[in-house]
Amino acid sequence: MHREFHEALPRLLRPGGVYSYFNGLAADNAFFHRVYCELAARELAALGFTTQFVPLPVAAAAAAEVRLRIGKGLPARGVASSARVQ
């Protein structure tokens, strides 16, 4: 994951600050994507943060591109959920 960066967040964020990122890990596999979301949430919780994952809608054209990329054995790229950490 992004452990070293996450460990620096308490020093980087202002009190009440929000850190947001796109979690594209295992974007081509819903099960493993959820596993990575859970791992990130646990890692951040250990640092004292609450985490909220928000699924992002993918436009039909983008979804078609992702299917095409996966069909060619390429990374899905761009399929992600957003994590909001406080």
N, C-alpha and C positions, 0 to 999 in steps of 0.2 A: 504494500500500500504506500501511502505517503507519510510513513511514521515520523521521520525526522521533521518534516514540515508541520505535521499535526502537533508534535511536541513543542514546537515554537509558538503555536497559536496563543497560548496564555500570555506570552510576552508581546505578541504583535497586535492583538485585538484590544480595543478600548473596552471598558466595562459595558456590558450590554451589546457589544459589537456582534456583527453577523459575518460568518465566513460561508461562502457559497461556492459550490463547484459542481461540475457535471461528472457523474460517475458512469463512465463508459466501459468499465471492466466487465468482461464476458458479455458484451452487448448482443452477441448472436445466440446466447443461450439463457433463457429466462430463469431457469433454476439457478445456475451459477451466478447470474447477475444478482439475484436476490441474496445468495450466499455472500457475495462481496459487499452488498449493502449492509448486511448484518455484521460482517467483520469490521467495516468502517464505523458503524454505529457503536460497537463495543469498544473499539480502540478510542474513539472520541469520548465515550462515556467514562472510560478510565481516566481521562484527562479532565473530567468535570463538565463536559459539554452535553447538551441535549441535541438530538439529531432528528430532523424531519426529512423524509425522502418524498419528493413530489414527482410522480410520473409525468413526463413531458409528452404531449401529443406529437405524433409524427405525421406530417402531411402525406397524402397518398403517393405523391411523386417521390418523396424521400423514402417511404417504405418500399416502393418498387425498386429504388436504387439499392437499398440495403439488401433486398432479396437477390438482386442481380449480383452484387458483390459477394454475398455469401455463396451463391451458386458457383461463382468462379473461384471459391476458396480464399477470398480476400477478407480482411477484417471488415466488420460491419461499419465501423467508423460513424460517429454521429448519433448512434442510438444510445440514449442514456437516461438516467433519472438525475434529478438535481438534488443535491444535499444542502440543506440549510442548517447551519450549526450555530448554537448560541451558548 
